[in-house]
Amino acid sequence: MGYPFYGQGASIHSTLQNSNVPQDMHLSNSASQSRYPPMPGLVDQSQLTHTRVSPAVAPRFRPISSLFALLIGINAYENPHFQPLRGAEPDACAFKEYFQHTLGVPPSQITMLLGQNATRTRIIDAFKSLASDRRIRRGDPIVIFYAGHGGQITRHDVVEGRSREIRIEMLVPYDCSPGVDQSNIPAIPDHTIGALLGQIAQEKGNNITVIFDCCHSASGTRNLSNTFGIRAVHLDKSMYKPYADTSLHQPAATSRAVRPAPQYPYGALNSHVLLAACRSSEKALESHGRGNFSAALLKLLQSTPPDDLTYRDILGRMDTISQQNPQCEGIHRNRYLFSNKVATSGFKAGLEHLFDASGKVKLMASVVNAFSPGSRPQPLSQNYPRRKEDLVLYIPPNDPSQHLFERVCFTPEIGGDLASYNVSLETNPFSAHLGACMHPSGQRITLNVLDQRATQYGFKGVFETSSIEPQSVAPVLSSAAHFFRVLRCSSSSTGVALQIDVQFNQLEEASRCSETGEINFKPMGPNLYNRDLGQIELDVVDGNTPYGFTLVNNGPQRFYAYLFYFDFSDLSIVPFYEPPAAQQKYQTDFSLGKKGGTLSIGYGSGGVAPLSFQMGKDQDVEVGYFKLFISTKPVDLSSIPQGSPFATSRRAMKTYERKGSELWDDILIPLVLRRR
């Protein structure tokens, strides 16, 4: 069940001590337990729950004693119309076995809600307790697992005068029941899960793993063989109450000038990594008393230590699951499992093969338009850097830093990763990306932005390295080369981007919880994206105004969308929206449907919190570029993002893989902020 989680993501944990969760909530449904015998190889549930001996850790596996887990499994439901499952509770028990006996997680840090104990109230209370548990330190790994039925309610909403279908996806608690009076118990909608995760992440950080082995498509299940079970049920519309969890809702990637709205620091894609059993239109199957996705995932986890496995790699290394396409979503997919550590790899092979001698991007059947549909880009100087050069530096004549830059830029053993880029030193400032000179102290290098894509708006950016040592200067130049290289990448255009209508609006908070699951936000006012100039220009007052994108695809093809922000204020590249991780074995959901398909970013179903903008100290103008890539097939763009080389260490690069033939395009939108 591929939930976008409209609210913030969060860390999770659940414990029986120092929490508000009832002490008996971890007990399983004895009736459902007796109905189905324990699966071979599984420890009896009572033994799992009451074990007090510290478990031994499996060979090759590093103990992760700081991990907290909330495991939910529901076989039989109170509603007799919900078909019983056989494998949901055994799946939860198997994950407990893995955490306790393979990873050495203390039993007191694992909360289980099984069967009749997995009521709506107890599930929500268990989420809440994760945010308040004093034993969980910020950054500790948290895992939330749910196996059981999922469901879906479809509503229609009108955005910018267009009608669109809104799918509200839900987890089904044990006591979920229909009705029109106060006695009915609604399902738990995706935006409520998102709000709960947001509260946890706010307190405990974003080292959170969410695993859902369920689905929400109940159609066509009656003719299936009895060998298989479907983890989905049809939900009456009365089982969705848009106002039931209003008190939970609080309305994401950050750079200096562009950041999440301050009251919403953890957007869904930033707060956690989601592993889901299938695409939104598919069914999560179980067979032989186990969920097919859970069994395949656990088989991989039990054979591979978390330190050797990233989230992005999981789907490619799992056994293939028939009739299901598991999904992996989240900005932090490059992290190792249950860790804040990011996988590092060389990036030379990742991007070098994309460019030909002229600097055009080399992709099969690729098309790229460097500016937005219908835009008229601002004319640049005739001396604008040649496109084949990734980084052009201007160094004043006779500057003491000249020799240093020659050594760093042209000696591979000194420049390190910088050798992956084409760098040139120029004596003409009008043809350079950056200017560089020795600081008056003689202890640092001063860099200033000369690139006319920023300076034409009046932007002035000045940076300093921490020292004049090559090991300090080279990483800064590598990050700068990567920034300008990806920013200018383009290819011959076939006009695919002309099919995309870009809307950028200020958002307003609704007075009530929206039935569309949009966390109380909707667009307001005019479209702030100037199609004639191809840019967004905002007057910044207090830095607390929320904004969001709406993308409308008017063409006949469906697209995957990727949105990045290139911030000239610190040379960071921030991912604002990415679809599920690309895997050759599995298909992923499209971001933009055809013929009127929409994607909201910053509100609604895009899973990203509202954006807001702030001015740097003593800055009257800030400039950055939003770059939107669209593709007819999923692609791994994890090599693009990077942190600022001046504030944090550079984000690790991964190989940019692309095979097959597909259509590509991109939209480049300058953002200009002026102090008012």
GUPA-77788 format. One record per residue (C-alpha): residue number from 1; chain; x, y, z. Coordinates in steps of 0.5 Angstrom, whole numbers, plus 500, padded with zeros to 3 digits. Example, Ala and Ser with C-alpha at 12.3 -4.5 7.8 and 13.67 -1.06 7.14 Angstrom:
! residues 2
{r 1, "A", {525, 491, 516}} {r 2, "A", {527, 498, 514}} 
//
This chain:
! residues 676
{r 1, "A", {500, 500, 500}} {r 2, "A", {504, 506, 497}} {r 3, "A", {502, 512, 502}} {r 4, "A", {504, 518, 501}} {r 5, "A", {503, 521, 508}} {r 6, "A", {501, 528, 507}} {r 7, "A", {503, 530, 514}} {r 8, "A", {510, 530, 517}} {r 9, "A", {514, 523, 517}} {r 10, "A", {516, 521, 524}} {r 11, "A", {521, 517, 528}} {r 12, "A", {517, 511, 531}} {r 13, "A", {518, 507, 537}} {r 14, "A", {513, 504, 542}} {r 15, "A", {514, 501, 549}} {r 16, "A", {511, 498, 555}} {r 17, "A", {514, 502, 560}} {r 18, "A", {514, 510, 561}} {r 19, "A", {509, 511, 556}} {r 20, "A", {501, 512, 555}} {r 21, "A", {500, 505, 552}} {r 22, "A", {496, 500, 556}} {r 23, "A", {500, 495, 559}} {r 24, "A", {496, 489, 556}} {r 25, "A", {496, 492, 549}} {r 26, "A", {501, 488, 546}} {r 27, "A", {497, 481, 547}} {r 28, "A", {495, 478, 541}} {r 29, "A", {488, 476, 540}} {r 30, "A", {487, 469, 543}} {r 31, "A", {482, 467, 539}} {r 32, "A", {485, 469, 532}} {r 33, "A", {491, 465, 535}} {r 34, "A", {488, 459, 536}} {r 35, "A", {484, 459, 529}} {r 36, "A", {491, 459, 526}} {r 37, "A", {497, 454, 528}} {r 38, "A", {504, 458, 529}} {r 39, "A", {508, 458, 523}} {r 40, "A", {514, 453, 523}} {r 41, "A", {520, 457, 525}} {r 42, "A", {516, 462, 529}} {r 43, "A", {517, 463, 536}} {r 44, "A", {510, 462, 540}} {r 45, "A", {507, 469, 541}} {r 46, "A", {507, 469, 549}} {r 47, "A", {514, 467, 549}} {r 48, "A", {516, 473, 544}} {r 49, "A", {512, 478, 549}} {r 50, "A", {515, 476, 555}} {r 51, "A", {522, 474, 554}} {r 52, "A", {526, 478, 559}} {r 53, "A", {533, 475, 557}} {r 54, "A", {538, 479, 553}} {r 55, "A", {538, 476, 546}} {r 56, "A", {544, 474, 542}} {r 57, "A", {546, 477, 536}} {r 58, "A", {547, 473, 529}} {r 59, "A", {554, 472, 527}} {r 60, "A", {556, 478, 522}} {r 61, "A", {550, 482, 525}} {r 62, "A", {552, 489, 529}} {r 63, "A", {548, 489, 535}} {r 64, "A", {543, 495, 534}} {r 65, "A", {541, 496, 541}} {r 66, "A", {538, 503, 540}} {r 67, "A", {533, 501, 536}} {r 68, "A", {525, 501, 538}} {r 69, "A", {520, 498, 534}} {r 70, "A", {512, 498, 533}} {r 71, "A", {509, 492, 530}} {r 72, "A", {502, 491, 528}} {r 73, "A", {499, 485, 525}} {r 74, "A", {491, 483, 525}} {r 75, "A", {489, 477, 522}} {r 76, "A", {481, 477, 524}} {r 77, "A", {477, 483, 525}} {r 78, "A", {471, 485, 529}} {r 79, "A", {467, 486, 523}} {r 80, "A", {465, 479, 520}} {r 81, "A", {464, 482, 513}} {r 82, "A", {472, 483, 513}} {r 83, "A", {475, 476, 510}} {r 84, "A", {480, 474, 516}} {r 85, "A", {487, 473, 514}} {r 86, "A", {492, 468, 516}} {r 87, "A", {499, 471, 515}} {r 88, "A", {499, 478, 518}} {r 89, "A", {500, 476, 526}} {r 90, "A", {505, 471, 524}} {r 91, "A", {509, 477, 520}} {r 92, "A", {509, 481, 526}} {r 93, "A", {512, 476, 530}} {r 94, "A", {517, 474, 525}} {r 95, "A", {519, 481, 525}} {r 96, "A", {520, 481, 532}} {r 97, "A", {524, 475, 532}} {r 98, "A", {529, 478, 527}} {r 99, "A", {529, 485, 531}} {r 100, "A", {530, 481, 538}} {r 101, "A", {535, 475, 536}} {r 102, "A", {538, 478, 529}} {r 103, "A", {539, 485, 531}} {r 104, "A", {540, 484, 539}} {r 105, "A", {534, 489, 540}} {r 106, "A", {532, 489, 548}} {r 107, "A", {525, 486, 548}} {r 108, "A", {522, 492, 552}} {r 109, "A", {523, 496, 546}} {r 110, "A", {519, 492, 542}} {r 111, "A", {511, 494, 542}} {r 112, "A", {506, 489, 539}} {r 113, "A", {499, 490, 537}} {r 114, "A", {496, 484, 535}} {r 115, "A", {489, 482, 533}} {r 116, "A", {483, 485, 538}} {r 117, "A", {489, 489, 541}} {r 118, "A", {490, 493, 535}} {r 119, "A", {484, 498, 536}} {r 120, "A", {484, 504, 533}} {r 121, "A", {485, 508, 539}} {r 122, "A", {491, 503, 541}} {r 123, "A", {494, 504, 534}} {r 124, "A", {494, 512, 535}} {r 125, "A", {496, 512, 542}} {r 126, "A", {502, 507, 540}} {r 127, "A", {504, 512, 535}} {r 128, "A", {504, 518, 540}} {r 129, "A", {508, 514, 545}} {r 130, "A", {514, 514, 540}} {r 131, "A", {514, 521, 540}} {r 132, "A", {514, 522, 548}} {r 133, "A", {518, 516, 550}} {r 134, "A", {524, 519, 554}} {r 135, "A", {529, 513, 552}} {r 136, "A", {529, 514, 545}} {r 137, "A", {534, 519, 543}} {r 138, "A", {534, 524, 537}} {r 139, "A", {537, 520, 531}} {r 140, "A", {535, 513, 534}} {r 141, "A", {533, 508, 529}} {r 142, "A", {525, 507, 529}} {r 143, "A", {521, 502, 525}} {r 144, "A", {514, 501, 524}} {r 145, "A", {511, 495, 521}} {r 146, "A", {503, 494, 519}} {r 147, "A", {500, 487, 516}} {r 148, "A", {493, 487, 515}} {r 149, "A", {488, 490, 511}} {r 150, "A", {488, 496, 507}} {r 151, "A", {482, 500, 504}} {r 152, "A", {481, 506, 500}} {r 153, "A", {476, 512, 499}} {r 154, "A", {475, 516, 493}} {r 155, "A", {473, 523, 493}} {r 156, "A", {473, 528, 488}} {r 157, "A", {476, 535, 489}} {r 158, "A", {476, 542, 484}} {r 159, "A", {483, 545, 484}} {r 160, "A", {485, 551, 480}} {r 161, "A", {478, 550, 476}} {r 162, "A", {480, 542, 475}} {r 163, "A", {476, 536, 477}} {r 164, "A", {481, 531, 480}} {r 165, "A", {480, 524, 483}} {r 166, "A", {483, 524, 490}} {r 167, "A", {484, 517, 493}} {r 168, "A", {484, 517, 501}} {r 169, "A", {488, 511, 503}} {r 170, "A", {487, 508, 510}} {r 171, "A", {489, 502, 515}} {r 172, "A", {484, 498, 518}} {r 173, "A", {484, 497, 525}} {r 174, "A", {481, 491, 529}} {r 175, "A", {475, 495, 531}} {r 176, "A", {473, 499, 524}} {r 177, "A", {466, 499, 523}} {r 178, "A", {461, 502, 519}} {r 179, "A", {455, 507, 521}} {r 180, "A", {452, 514, 521}} {r 181, "A", {452, 515, 528}} {r 182, "A", {457, 516, 533}} {r 183, "A", {458, 509, 535}} {r 184, "A", {462, 507, 528}} {r 185, "A", {469, 507, 528}} {r 186, "A", {473, 509, 522}} {r 187, "A", {479, 507, 519}} {r 188, "A", {486, 511, 520}} {r 189, "A", {487, 515, 513}} {r 190, "A", {494, 516, 510}} {r 191, "A", {494, 524, 512}} {r 192, "A", {493, 522, 520}} {r 193, "A", {498, 517, 519}} {r 194, "A", {503, 522, 516}} {r 195, "A", {501, 527, 522}} {r 196, "A", {503, 522, 527}} {r 197, "A", {509, 521, 524}} {r 198, "A", {510, 528, 523}} {r 199, "A", {510, 529, 531}} {r 200, "A", {515, 523, 532}} {r 201, "A", {520, 526, 527}} {r 202, "A", {519, 533, 530}} {r 203, "A", {522, 530, 537}} {r 204, "A", {526, 524, 535}} {r 205, "A", {529, 525, 528}} {r 206, "A", {528, 522, 521}} {r 207, "A", {531, 515, 522}} {r 208, "A", {525, 512, 521}} {r 209, "A", {523, 506, 517}} {r 210, "A", {516, 505, 515}} {r 211, "A", {514, 498, 513}} {r 212, "A", {507, 496, 510}} {r 213, "A", {504, 490, 508}} {r 214, "A", {497, 491, 506}} {r 215, "A", {494, 494, 500}} {r 216, "A", {487, 498, 498}} {r 217, "A", {484, 495, 492}} {r 218, "A", {479, 490, 494}} {r 219, "A", {476, 489, 487}} {r 220, "A", {477, 482, 483}} {r 221, "A", {478, 478, 489}} {r 222, "A", {472, 474, 489}} {r 223, "A", {475, 469, 484}} {r 224, "A", {482, 468, 487}} {r 225, "A", {484, 461, 489}} {r 226, "A", {483, 460, 496}} {r 227, "A", {491, 459, 496}} {r 228, "A", {492, 466, 496}} {r 229, "A", {489, 472, 501}} {r 230, "A", {488, 479, 499}} {r 231, "A", {490, 484, 504}} {r 232, "A", {485, 489, 502}} {r 233, "A", {477, 490, 504}} {r 234, "A", {472, 495, 501}} {r 235, "A", {470, 500, 506}} {r 236, "A", {464, 504, 506}} {r 237, "A", {464, 511, 506}} {r 238, "A", {462, 512, 513}} {r 239, "A", {469, 509, 515}} {r 240, "A", {472, 515, 513}} {r 241, "A", {471, 521, 518}} {r 242, "A", {475, 527, 515}} {r 243, "A", {474, 531, 522}} {r 244, "A", {476, 525, 527}} {r 245, "A", {483, 526, 527}} {r 246, "A", {484, 534, 526}} {r 247, "A", {487, 535, 533}} {r 248, "A", {493, 531, 530}} {r 249, "A", {494, 535, 524}} {r 250, "A", {500, 540, 524}} {r 251, "A", {501, 542, 518}} {r 252, "A", {521, 539, 506}} {r 253, "A", {530, 538, 504}} {r 254, "A", {533, 545, 506}} {r 255, "A", {537, 550, 503}} {r 256, "A", {539, 557, 506}} {r 257, "A", {534, 561, 502}} {r 258, "A", {528, 555, 501}} {r 259, "A", {526, 551, 506}} {r 260, "A", {520, 548, 509}} {r 261, "A", {515, 553, 512}} {r 262, "A", {517, 553, 519}} {r 263, "A", {511, 550, 523}} {r 264, "A", {512, 544, 518}} {r 265, "A", {520, 542, 518}} {r 266, "A", {519, 534, 517}} {r 267, "A", {515, 533, 510}} {r 268, "A", {513, 526, 509}} {r 269, "A", {519, 525, 504}} {r 270, "A", {524, 528, 509}} {r 271, "A", {521, 524, 515}} {r 272, "A", {522, 517, 514}} {r 273, "A", {523, 511, 509}} {r 274, "A", {517, 507, 507}} {r 275, "A", {517, 500, 504}} {r 276, "A", {510, 498, 501}} {r 277, "A", {508, 491, 499}} {r 278, "A", {505, 494, 492}} {r 279, "A", {503, 500, 488}} {r 280, "A", {497, 503, 489}} {r 281, "A", {493, 500, 484}} {r 282, "A", {495, 493, 486}} {r 283, "A", {494, 487, 491}} {r 284, "A", {498, 485, 497}} {r 285, "A", {498, 478, 497}} {r 286, "A", {499, 472, 502}} {r 287, "A", {500, 465, 501}} {r 288, "A", {502, 459, 506}} {r 289, "A", {500, 463, 512}} {r 290, "A", {505, 469, 511}} {r 291, "A", {505, 475, 507}} {r 292, "A", {509, 475, 500}} {r 293, "A", {512, 481, 501}} {r 294, "A", {514, 480, 509}} {r 295, "A", {517, 474, 507}} {r 296, "A", {521, 476, 502}} {r 297, "A", {523, 482, 505}} {r 298, "A", {525, 478, 512}} {r 299, "A", {529, 473, 508}} {r 300, "A", {534, 479, 505}} {r 301, "A", {534, 482, 512}} {r 302, "A", {536, 475, 515}} {r 303, "A", {542, 474, 510}} {r 304, "A", {545, 481, 509}} {r 305, "A", {547, 486, 515}} {r 306, "A", {544, 493, 515}} {r 307, "A", {551, 496, 515}} {r 308, "A", {551, 492, 508}} {r 309, "A", {544, 494, 505}} {r 310, "A", {541, 501, 503}} {r 311, "A", {534, 502, 503}} {r 312, "A", {535, 503, 495}} {r 313, "A", {538, 497, 494}} {r 314, "A", {533, 493, 498}} {r 315, "A", {528, 492, 492}} {r 316, "A", {533, 490, 487}} {r 317, "A", {536, 484, 492}} {r 318, "A", {529, 481, 494}} {r 319, "A", {526, 475, 491}} {r 320, "A", {522, 477, 486}} {r 321, "A", {514, 477, 488}} {r 322, "A", {509, 475, 483}} {r 323, "A", {503, 480, 481}} {r 324, "A", {506, 485, 486}} {r 325, "A", {511, 491, 485}} {r 326, "A", {514, 493, 492}} {r 327, "A", {515, 501, 493}} {r 328, "A", {521, 504, 496}} {r 329, "A", {520, 512, 498}} {r 330, "A", {523, 517, 501}} {r 331, "A", {529, 522, 501}} {r 332, "A", {533, 518, 505}} {r 333, "A", {533, 512, 501}} {r 334, "A", {541, 512, 500}} {r 335, "A", {542, 511, 507}} {r 336, "A", {544, 504, 510}} {r 337, "A", {538, 501, 514}} {r 338, "A", {536, 503, 521}} {r 339, "A", {542, 508, 520}} {r 340, "A", {543, 516, 519}} {r 341, "A", {549, 513, 515}} {r 342, "A", {549, 515, 507}} {r 343, "A", {552, 510, 502}} {r 344, "A", {558, 513, 499}} {r 345, "A", {561, 512, 492}} {r 346, "A", {565, 515, 487}} {r 347, "A", {560, 520, 482}} {r 348, "A", {565, 520, 476}} {r 349, "A", {562, 514, 473}} {r 350, "A", {555, 517, 475}} {r 351, "A", {554, 523, 471}} {r 352, "A", {560, 523, 466}} {r 353, "A", {557, 519, 461}} {r 354, "A", {551, 523, 461}} {r 355, "A", {555, 529, 457}} {r 356, "A", {558, 529, 450}} {r 357, "A", {563, 534, 448}} {r 358, "A", {558, 540, 447}} {r 359, "A", {555, 539, 454}} {r 360, "A", {549, 536, 452}} {r 361, "A", {546, 531, 456}} {r 362, "A", {546, 524, 452}} {r 363, "A", {540, 520, 454}} {r 364, "A", {537, 515, 449}} {r 365, "A", {531, 519, 446}} {r 366, "A", {532, 524, 451}} {r 367, "A", {529, 531, 450}} {r 368, "A", {531, 537, 455}} {r 369, "A", {528, 544, 455}} {r 370, "A", {532, 548, 459}} {r 371, "A", {527, 553, 460}} {r 372, "A", {519, 553, 462}} {r 373, "A", {514, 552, 457}} {r 374, "A", {513, 559, 453}} {r 375, "A", {518, 562, 457}} {r 376, "A", {523, 567, 454}} {r 377, "A", {530, 566, 458}} {r 378, "A", {533, 573, 459}} {r 379, "A", {539, 574, 454}} {r 380, "A", {546, 572, 457}} {r 381, "A", {553, 575, 455}} {r 382, "A", {556, 573, 449}} {r 383, "A", {562, 571, 454}} {r 384, "A", {558, 566, 457}} {r 385, "A", {562, 559, 459}} {r 386, "A", {562, 554, 454}} {r 387, "A", {557, 549, 455}} {r 388, "A", {563, 543, 455}} {r 389, "A", {566, 546, 462}} {r 390, "A", {563, 544, 468}} {r 391, "A", {566, 550, 472}} {r 392, "A", {570, 556, 470}} {r 393, "A", {574, 560, 475}} {r 394, "A", {576, 567, 475}} {r 395, "A", {583, 568, 478}} {r 396, "A", {585, 576, 478}} {r 397, "A", {592, 577, 475}} {r 398, "A", {598, 576, 480}} {r 399, "A", {593, 573, 486}} {r 400, "A", {597, 569, 491}} {r 401, "A", {592, 563, 490}} {r 402, "A", {594, 562, 482}} {r 403, "A", {599, 556, 484}} {r 404, "A", {594, 553, 489}} {r 405, "A", {588, 553, 484}} {r 406, "A", {593, 550, 478}} {r 407, "A", {595, 544, 483}} {r 408, "A", {588, 543, 486}} {r 409, "A", {585, 543, 479}} {r 410, "A", {590, 540, 474}} {r 411, "A", {593, 535, 479}} {r 412, "A", {588, 529, 480}} {r 413, "A", {592, 526, 486}} {r 414, "A", {591, 533, 489}} {r 415, "A", {584, 534, 487}} {r 416, "A", {581, 528, 488}} {r 417, "A", {574, 528, 486}} {r 418, "A", {575, 534, 482}} {r 419, "A", {578, 530, 477}} {r 420, "A", {572, 528, 475}} {r 421, "A", {570, 535, 472}} {r 422, "A", {572, 539, 466}} {r 423, "A", {575, 545, 470}} {r 424, "A", {578, 551, 467}} {r 425, "A", {581, 558, 470}} {r 426, "A", {580, 564, 466}} {r 427, "A", {582, 571, 466}} {r 428, "A", {576, 574, 464}} {r 429, "A", {571, 575, 470}} {r 430, "A", {565, 575, 465}} {r 431, "A", {566, 568, 462}} {r 432, "A", {566, 565, 469}} {r 433, "A", {562, 561, 474}} {r 434, "A", {566, 563, 480}} {r 435, "A", {571, 568, 482}} {r 436, "A", {577, 566, 487}} {r 437, "A", {582, 570, 490}} {r 438, "A", {586, 569, 497}} {r 439, "A", {583, 572, 503}} {r 440, "A", {587, 578, 506}} {r 441, "A", {589, 574, 512}} {r 442, "A", {592, 569, 507}} {r 443, "A", {589, 563, 511}} {r 444, "A", {583, 562, 507}} {r 445, "A", {580, 563, 500}} {r 446, "A", {574, 567, 498}} {r 447, "A", {569, 565, 492}} {r 448, "A", {564, 570, 489}} {r 449, "A", {559, 568, 484}} {r 450, "A", {560, 571, 477}} {r 451, "A", {555, 566, 474}} {r 452, "A", {550, 571, 470}} {r 453, "A", {544, 566, 471}} {r 454, "A", {544, 569, 478}} {r 455, "A", {548, 576, 477}} {r 456, "A", {543, 578, 472}} {r 457, "A", {538, 579, 478}} {r 458, "A", {543, 583, 482}} {r 459, "A", {545, 577, 487}} {r 460, "A", {551, 577, 490}} {r 461, "A", {554, 571, 493}} {r 462, "A", {561, 571, 497}} {r 463, "A", {563, 564, 500}} {r 464, "A", {570, 562, 504}} {r 465, "A", {574, 556, 505}} {r 466, "A", {576, 554, 512}} {r 467, "A", {583, 554, 510}} {r 468, "A", {588, 554, 504}} {r 469, "A", {590, 547, 504}} {r 470, "A", {588, 543, 498}} {r 471, "A", {584, 538, 502}} {r 472, "A", {579, 544, 504}} {r 473, "A", {579, 547, 497}} {r 474, "A", {578, 541, 493}} {r 475, "A", {571, 539, 496}} {r 476, "A", {569, 546, 495}} {r 477, "A", {571, 546, 488}} {r 478, "A", {568, 539, 487}} {r 479, "A", {561, 541, 489}} {r 480, "A", {561, 547, 485}} {r 481, "A", {563, 544, 479}} {r 482, "A", {557, 539, 480}} {r 483, "A", {552, 544, 482}} {r 484, "A", {554, 548, 475}} {r 485, "A", {554, 542, 471}} {r 486, "A", {547, 539, 473}} {r 487, "A", {544, 546, 473}} {r 488, "A", {546, 547, 465}} {r 489, "A", {545, 540, 463}} {r 490, "A", {540, 539, 457}} {r 491, "A", {539, 536, 450}} {r 492, "A", {536, 537, 444}} {r 493, "A", {528, 539, 445}} {r 494, "A", {522, 535, 442}} {r 495, "A", {517, 540, 446}} {r 496, "A", {515, 535, 451}} {r 497, "A", {516, 540, 457}} {r 498, "A", {510, 544, 453}} {r 499, "A", {505, 539, 455}} {r 500, "A", {506, 541, 463}} {r 501, "A", {503, 547, 466}} {r 502, "A", {507, 549, 472}} {r 503, "A", {503, 553, 477}} {r 504, "A", {506, 556, 483}} {r 505, "A", {501, 559, 489}} {r 506, "A", {501, 562, 496}} {r 507, "A", {498, 557, 500}} {r 508, "A", {492, 558, 505}} {r 509, "A", {491, 554, 511}} {r 510, "A", {484, 551, 511}} {r 511, "A", {479, 552, 517}} {r 512, "A", {478, 545, 518}} {r 513, "A", {481, 538, 516}} {r 514, "A", {480, 537, 509}} {r 515, "A", {477, 531, 506}} {r 516, "A", {482, 531, 501}} {r 517, "A", {487, 529, 506}} {r 518, "A", {491, 536, 504}} {r 519, "A", {493, 537, 511}} {r 520, "A", {489, 544, 511}} {r 521, "A", {492, 547, 505}} {r 522, "A", {490, 549, 499}} {r 523, "A", {492, 554, 493}} {r 524, "A", {490, 561, 494}} {r 525, "A", {491, 568, 489}} {r 526, "A", {494, 568, 482}} {r 527, "A", {499, 563, 479}} {r 528, "A", {506, 567, 481}} {r 529, "A", {510, 563, 476}} {r 530, "A", {511, 568, 470}} {r 531, "A", {510, 564, 464}} {r 532, "A", {512, 570, 459}} {r 533, "A", {519, 571, 463}} {r 534, "A", {519, 564, 465}} {r 535, "A", {521, 565, 473}} {r 536, "A", {518, 566, 480}} {r 537, "A", {519, 573, 483}} {r 538, "A", {517, 574, 490}} {r 539, "A", {517, 579, 495}} {r 540, "A", {519, 576, 502}} {r 541, "A", {517, 580, 508}} {r 542, "A", {517, 575, 514}} {r 543, "A", {520, 568, 511}} {r 544, "A", {513, 564, 514}} {r 545, "A", {509, 565, 508}} {r 546, "A", {507, 558, 505}} {r 547, "A", {508, 556, 498}} {r 548, "A", {507, 550, 493}} {r 549, "A", {507, 547, 486}} {r 550, "A", {501, 544, 482}} {r 551, "A", {503, 541, 476}} {r 552, "A", {498, 539, 470}} {r 553, "A", {500, 534, 465}} {r 554, "A", {496, 536, 458}} {r 555, "A", {499, 531, 454}} {r 556, "A", {498, 524, 452}} {r 557, "A", {503, 520, 456}} {r 558, "A", {504, 519, 463}} {r 559, "A", {510, 522, 467}} {r 560, "A", {515, 521, 473}} {r 561, "A", {517, 527, 476}} {r 562, "A", {523, 530, 480}} {r 563, "A", {524, 537, 483}} {r 564, "A", {530, 539, 485}} {r 565, "A", {532, 546, 488}} {r 566, "A", {539, 549, 486}} {r 567, "A", {541, 555, 491}} {r 568, "A", {546, 560, 489}} {r 569, "A", {546, 562, 496}} {r 570, "A", {550, 556, 498}} {r 571, "A", {551, 552, 492}} {r 572, "A", {547, 546, 495}} {r 573, "A", {542, 542, 491}} {r 574, "A", {536, 540, 495}} {r 575, "A", {531, 534, 492}} {r 576, "A", {524, 537, 493}} {r 577, "A", {520, 531, 490}} {r 578, "A", {522, 524, 488}} {r 579, "A", {518, 518, 486}} {r 580, "A", {519, 511, 489}} {r 581, "A", {526, 509, 488}} {r 582, "A", {527, 506, 481}} {r 583, "A", {528, 498, 480}} {r 584, "A", {529, 494, 474}} {r 585, "A", {525, 489, 477}} {r 586, "A", {519, 492, 479}} {r 587, "A", {514, 498, 476}} {r 588, "A", {513, 504, 480}} {r 589, "A", {507, 509, 480}} {r 590, "A", {507, 515, 475}} {r 591, "A", {507, 522, 478}} {r 592, "A", {503, 525, 473}} {r 593, "A", {497, 522, 470}} {r 594, "A", {496, 523, 462}} {r 595, "A", {491, 528, 460}} {r 596, "A", {490, 533, 466}} {r 597, "A", {493, 529, 471}} {r 598, "A", {496, 533, 477}} {r 599, "A", {501, 533, 482}} {r 600, "A", {501, 538, 488}} {r 601, "A", {508, 539, 491}} {r 602, "A", {508, 543, 498}} {r 603, "A", {501, 541, 499}} {r 604, "A", {496, 535, 498}} {r 605, "A", {498, 528, 495}} {r 606, "A", {505, 530, 493}} {r 607, "A", {508, 528, 500}} {r 608, "A", {512, 535, 501}} {r 609, "A", {510, 540, 506}} {r 610, "A", {509, 547, 504}} {r 611, "A", {515, 551, 502}} {r 612, "A", {517, 558, 505}} {r 613, "A", {523, 563, 503}} {r 614, "A", {527, 567, 507}} {r 615, "A", {533, 572, 506}} {r 616, "A", {540, 571, 508}} {r 617, "A", {543, 576, 513}} {r 618, "A", {545, 583, 509}} {r 619, "A", {542, 580, 502}} {r 620, "A", {537, 584, 499}} {r 621, "A", {536, 579, 493}} {r 622, "A", {537, 571, 493}} {r 623, "A", {537, 567, 487}} {r 624, "A", {536, 560, 486}} {r 625, "A", {533, 555, 480}} {r 626, "A", {528, 550, 481}} {r 627, "A", {529, 544, 476}} {r 628, "A", {524, 539, 474}} {r 629, "A", {525, 533, 470}} {r 630, "A", {520, 529, 467}} {r 631, "A", {521, 522, 464}} {r 632, "A", {516, 516, 461}} {r 633, "A", {520, 511, 465}} {r 634, "A", {523, 511, 472}} {r 635, "A", {530, 513, 473}} {r 636, "A", {535, 514, 479}} {r 637, "A", {537, 521, 480}} {r 638, "A", {540, 520, 487}} {r 639, "A", {547, 523, 484}} {r 640, "A", {544, 530, 483}} {r 641, "A", {543, 532, 491}} {r 642, "A", {548, 535, 495}} {r 643, "A", {549, 539, 501}} {r 644, "A", {552, 546, 502}} {r 645, "A", {560, 545, 501}} {r 646, "A", {560, 551, 506}} {r 647, "A", {556, 549, 512}} {r 648, "A", {555, 541, 511}} {r 649, "A", {559, 535, 508}} {r 650, "A", {558, 534, 501}} {r 651, "A", {552, 529, 500}} {r 652, "A", {554, 522, 497}} {r 653, "A", {553, 521, 490}} {r 654, "A", {551, 515, 487}} {r 655, "A", {551, 512, 480}} {r 656, "A", {546, 515, 475}} {r 657, "A", {543, 509, 471}} {r 658, "A", {539, 509, 465}} {r 659, "A", {537, 504, 460}} {r 660, "A", {532, 503, 455}} {r 661, "A", {529, 508, 451}} {r 662, "A", {524, 513, 454}} {r 663, "A", {522, 521, 453}} {r 664, "A", {526, 526, 457}} {r 665, "A", {525, 533, 459}} {r 666, "A", {526, 538, 464}} {r 667, "A", {523, 545, 466}} {r 668, "A", {528, 550, 469}} {r 669, "A", {525, 556, 473}} {r 670, "A", {529, 561, 476}} {r 671, "A", {527, 564, 483}} {r 672, "A", {528, 571, 485}} {r 673, "A", {527, 573, 492}} {r 674, "A", {527, 581, 494}} {r 675, "A", {527, 584, 501}} {r 676, "A", {521, 588, 502}} 
//
